[in-house]
Amino acid sequence: MAHAPEQVEQYVCLNCQVTYAGSVTSEDGQRHFHPPDDCPVCGDPEFVELDAYVHRALD
């Protein structure tokens, strides 16, 4: 069986639109990704997953 690489979740800062790879934690063999607490560029704490960014940006 071939191994499929796991995709890293990415997050976009809603203030300055910089994209970050999520930090990973592991619990019970499952990986969970999280955005930074605050954007290192602008300091804003608001992030959205990259997949949802287009929908959120148009709201």
N, C-alpha and C positions, 0 to 999 in steps of 0.2 A: 504494500500500500504506500502510495506516495505521500510525502509530508507537504502539507500546505502551510506556507508561512503565515503567521498571525499578523494582522494589520494593526498598526499603532493608531489609536484615536488621536485626532488633531483638534485643536481648539483655536478659535479666533477671538481676539480682544475686540469687544464691541466699540471701543473708543478709538483705537488707532489701527485696527485691522491687521495687526501682526499675528502670525500663525505659530503655534507652539505644539510640539509633540507632547502628549499627555505623560505625566509621571505614572509609573506602574507600581502597583502593590499586588501582593499575592495572598489570597486567603483560600484555604481548602482546595488548593490546586487550581483555582480560578484566578485569572489576571484581571485587574480592574485599573482603568486609566482615569486620571484626574487632571484638570487644568491647574495652572499655577494659582496660588492664593491671590496674588496681585500681578498685574502685567509689569515686568521689569522695565519696559520702555516708558510707559505713561503712568503707572501706578493704579490703573483702574482694575477693580475686582470682577468686572462683568465679562464672562466668556460664553461662547456658544460652540457646540460641536460643529466642525467644518461642514458636515453633511446638511446641517440645519441653517447654516449661515445665510444662504440666499433667501430663504423664506423669512428669516428674522430681519434681514437688512431691508426687505421690502415693506415690512410692517410700519 
